[in-house]
């Protein structure tokens, strides 16, 4: 596996296609409204050589990655991409689709991509979406290496590359439950920021933020989590609360287990005091010799061991969120059935092959680990034991689906009394989210009527068993989780104002900072010279880094934010936030540094890049545009939000019609600043009263106009706008 990357580099070095640069655009950018990988590839001798002119190219590509048949491409039909290759397309386009498909083959659902020529002949920017940046870059390099292999008539280990991408997916992507929660939050317009490489995620922004780690929330009590991890303490608490639990003992010596067993004379379950995923658990212990073995197996995990009476019945997981019953499943541990001729290991391998190869299966393969070997040994079996036909053997002592168990939804079957008991357990344990494990002959009967018991309380339950049960109705419990954190109608984000322009961004930001300060609103600001909180500089920053904006949005003390967004940030990294409430485009002026980028040819391209700030605004927000500059005014055609305009002169002609139609509009008319909205027009102040730089015809005056209009759009009265502009 480790050699695959070196193998790719070797093919990139000796093949005609050369990768000159790779980059990650983390937010909306020049190429796309979402994060993308950008790979600058030089086609070398294959520049302007179309795929239909390369002998055997299409056939070889189909043989190596037949699933590209699923790509519609611009033709909009299955097989459309192969049709394009057959008719003739450039290799950059083929590389784009190949990089996308390699990610899809690894279980990362990717669809978007585009290929654009640069200012250098034969050099292209291949751009495509990704779920993980490491996987995305590897897929892009792998795609180029595969094309080189085809051109050089060499082998290429596609399966090894896909396995590496799967490994990256499993180790770097958010877990299933966290991802489901994040996707639900995003669907509701709640900002999401990943805080570490695991499952720590911020939902919301500023003072409205809520941090989660998988299914644990920032409101979950640490004491409650630690208590739930201790199975014996949990059992004692539940006993005191009148909840039925199995009789049990906590021990550190095997002889105490023997005394307990001798006293009760019932089959026992033996487990480590603090364990996970069924490790160290033995069920159905019915004699003293087996009990000692089970004790040693558990003690290898934790020196403190629990021995408890085993209850017959099915294993159920009850999910409670915000102390309300949500869903339930019956969990069936992995098992195999004998056929009278094959050993247990062979039967398990065959079962795993079916699970892996079946595209409709979401069952995990079963690993032959120490616990499985222990389970077999306790029954005088080995992996080579041949089971009689029809005889079943359990391979795991846990309902954990990642270890191969299956889940059947029983949400509608759970008795009302049992729901009440589970809701009460979460209150007794002080857990806002909990998965409660119950052994019961029939969950539709009350717990106190059929010998059912509660055997465990989980503080971070897996939502997968409910969202994607193997049998029965899916329950979208992530909705209940997000409902708990953000009740209907409650705010989830602070207002964010983003400003771009060739000149005047800092002045605009300072005016808005002053406004928030005077209003008593604790604001964060990202300025050219650093990060400011309530007008106090906290630290100096590299302004171009897109991650800077997140520093404001992650601060729980912040009530509002304003950020300078240079076009260089958009071109190098993409936006550092998802959506703004107001996006401001101040002006557009020629600068030589703009043309250092390989895809920026003229001022129109610069305007297109700056327009990202205006386009990525919530539908109920505003884009504030300089109506005096045609390239900025054209941005109006690409907006998803409401437009507002400013101009250094009184609007005439088409611009006048915008004001007459009721659009928000600010301008200077003679010595006066005028603001018009919904056909109401009033004077704000005289130019010479403004305490900020505001010379006629200057870029400063554009910043002042845009700031005044922005304050108006925030709902401010003209008296306050005048105060901010004219009072020191």
N, C-alpha and C positions, 0 to 999 in steps of 0.2 A: 504493500500500500504506500509506504513512504517513498518508494522509487518513482511513483507516477509523476510527481511534480518535476523531478530531475529529467524524466523521460520527455515531458512536455517541453522543458527548456531546451533540450537537445534538438528536438524537431523544429523549434522556433529559430534556433541558431543556424541550422543547416538548410532550412526550407526557404522558398522564395518570399513568403509572407513574413514580414517583420513587425513586431509590436514595438512602437516607439514610445508609448506612454500609456499608463493606466490611471484612472481617476475615479473618485466616488463623489457624486453629487447627491448630498444627503436630503435635499428638499427640492421644491419646485425650482425649475431652472430654465435655461435658454431652450433646451431640447424637449422638455416634458414637464407636465404638471405634478410629477412625483419623483421620488428618488430613482436614480439610474447609475449604472456603471458606464463610464465612457472609456473606450479603448481606441487609441490612435494607431491605426494599422497602415503600413506601407505595402501596397500590392506588388511593388517591384516590377518585374518583367510581365506580370499579369495585369498591369494597369490597362484598362480598356479592352481586356480580353474577356469576352463573355462566355458564360458557362457552356453554352451549346457548341462552342468552338474547341472545347477541351475534350479529346477522345475519351469515352468511357466514364466521364466525370459523374453524370447523373446516376448511372447504374451502380457505381462504387459508393456514392453517397447513400443511395437507397439501401444497399447491402449493409452498410455500417450503422446507419440510424434510420431504420424503416419507419419509426414513429413520426418522422417529419411529415408523413402522409397526412397527419391530423392538422397541419398548419394551413389555414385558409389563404393567408397572405392577402394581397389587394384584390384577388379574384373573388373572395368571399365564399368559397366552396371548399369542401374537403379535397385535399390533393392540390389545392391552388398553388402552394409554394413549389411543389415538384413541377407543376406546369410552367411556372415562371423560370425555373432552372432549365427545363427542356427548351423553352423559347429563347432563353438567353438572358442572364442577369450577371452583374458583377460579383466578385468573390466577397466583397465587404458585406453585401446583402446576404449571401449564403452564410457567412460567419455569424451574422446577427441572429438568424434563425437557429443555427446550430447551438449557439450559446444559450439561447432560450430553451431549446429542447433538452439540452443536457441537464439544466436545472429541473425541468419538468420530470425527467426520468428519475431524478433523485427525490421526487415527492415535493418539490417546491413549485407551486402553480404560478407560472409566469407567462404573460402574453404579449406585453408591449415591447416594441423595439423599433429603431429606425437607424438608417445609415446615411450620413451626410458627407459630401466632399469638403475638403478644406481648401485653403488658398494654395496649397502645394499639390501639383499634379501627382496623381497616384496615391495620395495619402487621404484616408477617410477616418471620420469619427464614427465608430460603431457603438451605438447606444442601446441599452436594454435594461429592463426592470430587474430587480433582485429582491430576495427576501433576506439574504445575509451577504454582506459586502465581500467577505472572504470567499464564500462560495461563488458569488457573481464574478469576481476577478478570475478565479480558477476556471470557471466555465468559459469565460471569454478567451483566456489563454489556450484552454483545451480545444476550443472551436478552431482557433487559428492553427494549432498544431495538427489537428485532424485534417484540415484542408491541405496542409503541407504534406501530410502522410499520403493523401490521395494523389497529390501532384507528383510526389516522389516514388509512388508505387510501393509504399512501406506499410507495415502493419501499424495499428493503433489500438491500444487497450481501452476501448470505450467503457467496458464494464468496470474496469479498475477505477477509471476516473469517476464514474457514477457512484461507485462504492465510497470513494473519498468524499464526494459531495454529500452522500447520505450521512457519513460520519460527521461532517461539518454541521449538517442540519440537526443531527441529534444532540450535538454538544453545544451549539451556539444559538439556536433559535429558541424563542420562548416556548415553554411547555404548553401542552394542549389547553389546560384550564386557563392559564394566563392569557394565551392568544385569543381564546374565545371571549374572555372578559374585555380585552383591549379592542377587539373587533366590534363588540357590542357598544363599547363606549364611543369609538370612532363613528359608528353609525348614528349616534345621537349628537355628534358634533362636540364631544368632550375631548379636549386635547390629551394626548398620550405621550409621555417621555420615558424611554427606558433608562434606568438609572445605573444598572450594572450589567454584567454579561450573563446573569442568571435570570431570575424572574422578579426582580425588584422594579416596579413600574410606578410612575406618577400618573394619576388620572386628574384632569383639571389643571389649572394654572394659578400661580400666585396664592392669595389667601384662600382660594377655593380648592386647593390641591388636596388629593387623597392618595396616600401611598399604599400599595399592596405588594405582597410577595406571594405569588401564586394565589391561593384562595384565602390567605391570611390578610386582614386589613390592618391599617394603623390603629384602629379602635380595638383590635383584639388584645386582650390582656395577656401580658407575658406570663404572669402567674398561672393564668388559666391554661396556656399552652404547655407550660412545664408540668402542670398537674395532669393534664390529659396524656402526656407522654409516659407518666408513671401509672401503669395499669393497676397496681395495687391500691394506691391512694385514690384513684378514680373509683375503684370498686367500693372502697370504704365510704366515699362521699355519696355515691348512689345508694348504697345500703341505708345510710342515715336518712336519705330522702325518700325511702320507701320504694325504690326501684328494684325490681327483681334482678339479681345477679347470681352467678354460680358461687357456691361455697368454695373458699380458696384459702391458701396459706402462702406467705412469702418466706422463703428459706435461703440459706447459703450452704446447707449441708444436706446430702442425700438421705441421711437417716431420718431427718424430719419429714421428708417426703414419704418415706416408708410408713412412719407413724400415722401420718394423715391418711394415707391410702388404707392402712389396716383398719382405721376407725370407720371410714365411710364405705369401703368395699364397693366402689363404683368405678367405671372407666374414667381415666383422668386425661386432662389436657395439660401439657407442660410447656411453658414458654418463658423467655427471658423477661425480666421486669421492664426493661426499656429495649424494645426491638422494633424492627421495621420490615415490611415486605415479607412477613411470615418466616423470617430467619430464626432458626433455633427452635421452632415450634414442633411439638409431637402431639398427635391426637390418638385417642383410643388406646391409651396405655392401660393394660388390664392385668399385669402381674408385676411382682417386685423386681425381677430381673430387668424387664423392659423399662420400669420406672427409673432405675439407676442409669440406664443408657440415655433415656430421655433427659434426665437431669444434667448429665455431662454435656449433652448436645446443646442444651439451653445455656449452661454456665460458660460455654465457650464464647457466647455473645455478651452476657452480663453475669457477673458473679452472683447477683441476686436473681432468684428464680421464683416464678409463680407456678404452683400446682393447684389445679381447680377441677371440680367435678365437670365432666363433659356432658353437655346436654344434646340430646338427639334432635335433629330438625334441619331445616334449611338455613343458610346464611343470608341475611338481608342487610342492606345498607340503606339507612334512612337519612336523607339530606334535609337539614334545617338551616334556613338563612334568615337572619334578623328575627330569630325566635319564632319563625313561622314554618310549618311543614311545607316542603317544596316537591320532593320526589322520592322515589324508592325503587331499588332494584334487588332482585335475587341474584347472588353471586355463586357461580358454580366453579370450584377449583378445577384446574386442568386434570384430565384423566384420559386413559386410553383403554380400548377394549381388545381383548385377545382374539386371535384368529386360529389358534391351535398350531401354528407353524413358525411364526416370527417372534424374535425376542422383543423385550420391552423397548430397548434402544432403537431397534429397527422400526417398530411401530411408531415410535415417537418421531423419528426422522421423517417417515412418510407423512405423518400428520402435519409436521412443520412445513414440508414441501407444499402441501395443499394450502395451508394458511398463507404462505408467502406468494404462491402463484395465482391464487384466486383474487382477481381485482375487486371483487365485491366483499371480500372478507376483511374485517378489522380486528381479527383475533391475532394476538401476539404468538410467536413461536415459543416453545417450551424449552428452556435450557436445562441440561443435565448438570446440576450443581450439587454442592455438598448436601443441601436439604433434600433434594430428590433421591440421592444415593442413601441418605439416612432413612427416608420413608420406606424405601424398598428393603433396606437391611432389617428394619424393624419387623418386616413381614417375611424374613428369610428369603428375600429375592435379590437378584442382581440385574444389571442392565441386559444380561443375556438370557434371563429367565423367559421361557416360552409359556405364555398364558393360554389356558384352555379357551376355546371359542366362546365368546359371549361374556367372559369374565372381565370386569372392570377393575382397574387399579388407579388410584389417585396419585398424581405426580407432585402435587404441591399441597401444602396445608394453609393456604391463604386464598382469599378472594381477589387479590391484587391482579388487575387485568394485564398489567405489564409482564406478569409472570405466567400468562396464558389462560387465566380464568375467563369465563364468559358472564355477561350481564343480561338479565331479562327484566324489562321494566314491569313493575307491579304497583306503580303510583296509585292507581285507582282502586287497588285491592286492600290497601292498608286500613285497618280498623280505626275508627275515630278515636277510640280510647288510646290506641297505640300512638296516634299522631299527638295527642295531648301529652302523653308520657315523654315523647321525644322532644317536644317543644319545652317542656318543663326541665328536662335534663340540661338543655342549653342555658337556661336561666340559672339553674343550680351550679353549673360549671362555669358560668359567666363567659360563654363563647358566643360570638355573634354569628359564626358559621361553624357547623359541625356535621360530621358524618358519624352516625350512630349505628354500630353493628349489633344485630340481634340474631340469636339462634331461636327459631320457632318452627314448630310443625306446620303452622298455618298462620301467616301474617294477617289474614282477614279476621282472625279471632283475637279477642283481648289478651294481652300478655299475661294477665293474672288468671286466665282460665285454662291454659294448656301447657303450663310449665315452661314457657318461653323465658329467656334471660337476655340481658344486655351484657355483651362481653367486651365492648371497647367503645371509646369515644375518640374520634379523630379530629384534631384541631385544624387540619389543612386537607379537607377531603378532595379527592380527584373528581372533577366535574365530567370527565370523559364518559364514565359509566352511565351517566344520565343523558348527556347530550347525544352520545352515539352508542346506545345499548345494542347488543348483538341481536336481541329479539325484543319486539315491542315498540311502543311509541317513544320517539325522542322527546326529551324535556329540555327546553332551552333555559336552563337554570341560571345561565350567565345574566339573563335579563333581571332575575330576582336580585342577583348580587349587585348589579349596577343600580337598580332601584333603591337598594339599601343605602348606597353611598351618596347618590344624588336623587333625592326625592323629586317627584314630578314638579316642574316649575321652579326648582331651586337653581341658583346660578352655579356654573361649573368653570367659568373662565373669567379672568380679568380682561378689561379692554386693552387691546394692543394696537398702537399706531406705528406704522412702518413708513419711513420716508426715504426716497431715493432722489437723485438728481446730480448733475455735474457740479453744482455750487449751491451753498446755502443750507445744507442739511443740519449742520451744527446749530445755526441760528434758529431754525425752526424748532429743533429739539429743546433748546434753552427756553424758548417762549412757552412751549407746552409744559416743560418742567415747572416754570414759574406759575403757570395756571394751576397745576395740580397742587403745588405747595400752598398757594393762596387759598385754595378750596379745602385744605386740610386732608388731602388725599395722599397717602404714602405711596409715592411712585418710584419706579425704577427706570433708568434711562441708559441707553447704550449710545455713547458719543465717541467722536473721533479720538478723544484723549482719555477714554476710560469708561468704567462702569460706575454709575451714580445711583445712590439710594437716597431719596428725599433730599436731593441736591448736594449730597456729600459724596465725594469720590471715594469709592471703595478700593478700586485697583485699576492699574493701567492694563490695556489689552491690545492685542493685535486685532484691530477693528475688522479685518477681512475674514476672520475665522467665523464660520456660520454658527458654531456652537456657543458663541457669546450670548446670543439672544436667549438661549435656554437658561443661562445663569440668572436672568431676571425672572423668567417664568417659573423657575424652581423655587424661588424665594417665597416662603409662606407669609412674609410680612407685607408683600407688595399688593397694592390695591389697583394699580394701573401701570402700564408700561409704554414707553416710546423708544423706538430703535432706529438709528441710522442704518440704512442698508445700501452700501455702495454697490455699483454694478459689478465691480470686481468680485465681490462676495458671491453674487448670483452666478457669475461665469466660472468661478473656481470651485465653489462648494454647493451652490443652490441656497435657497432660503433656509434660515435656521429656525423656522417655526412653521406650523401647518397653515394657519389662516390668521389674518389680521381683521380688526374691526374697521379700521380706516387705513387705506393705502394712499400715499401721497407721491406724486411725480412732479418735482419742482421745475426742472428745466433739462435741456439737452444741448450740450456744447461740445464741439470737436476737441478731443484730447489725444495726443499721440499714443498714450499708454493703452487706449482702447484697442488699437490695431496690432498689439502684440499677441492677441489671441488668434488661433488659426482659422476660426470660423467667423470672425468679425471683419467684414469687408467695407462697410460704409456706416454712416450715421443711422440709417434705417435699421441695421442689425443691432446697434446699440439701443435704439428705442425699443426694439422687440425684447431685448434682455431686460431693460428697465420695466417693461410692462408687466413683468411677473409680479411686482409689488402691488400693482393695481388689480391684477386678475385674481390673486389669491386672497380675496376678501370675502367674508361671510355675506350671504345673499342679502341680509338686512343691514349690511354696512355700506360704506361709501368709498369710492375712489375719487380722490381730489386731484384734478388734472389742470395743467397749465394750458389754457385754451388758446394762448397766443402762438403756440408752436404746433404746426400741423401734424408732425409725427407723434406728438403726445396726444393731441386731440383724436387721432385715429385709434388710439387705445380703446376709446369708448365702444368700438364695434366688438371688442373681445371680452367685455366685462360680464361678470355674473352677478355683480352687485349694482348699487345705484351710483350714478355719476354726479360729481359736483365740480364746479369750475372756478378758476380765477384768471384774471388778466390784468396787466398793468395799465390798460386803457379801457375806456368805456366800450362794452361789446357792441358791435355793429353787424348788420347783415345776418348771416347764419348764427353767429354767436348771440346776437340779440334775441333771436328766436328761442335759444336755449333758456335764457332768462325769462322771456315772456311765457314760456311753457311751464314755468314754475320750478325749474332746476335751481338748486343752490348755486349762487354765483357771487363772487366778490371781485371788486375792481377799484382802481383809483380813477376818480373823475375830478380833474382840476386838483384842488388841495384836499379833497375829501376821499376817505375810504367808504365805499358803498357796499352794502350786502343786500342781496335780493334772494327771496325764497318764497315759493308758492304765491308769486306775484306781489308779495309785500316787500317794499324797498325802504331801507333806512340808512342814515349816516352813522358810522361807528365813531369816527374821530377825524381830525385833520392830520395830514401827513407830518407836519412840523411838531405835532404834540407827541408823536411816537418816540419812546425813549430808546428803541432799538435802531440800529443802522437801517435806513430806509430811503436812500437817495433815489430820486426819480430815474427810472430805467435800469436800476441795478438789480442784480440777482438777490440782494438782501430784501428788496421790496417784494419780490416773489415769495420769499420765505415768510415775510410778515403777513401778506395776504392769505397764503395757504394756512398759516397758524390761526388767523382770525376765523377763517371759514371752518377749520377743524373744530375750534371751540364752539362755534355755532352748531355744528353737527353733533357735538356731544351734549347738546341741549342747553347751552349757556345763554344767558340774557345779554343783550347788547351792552348794558351798563358794566357788567363784569368783564366783557371782552375789552371794552374801552379801558377799564382799570388796569388790566394786565398789560395792555400795549402802552399806556401813557403814564402810569405811576412807577416811580423808582422803587 
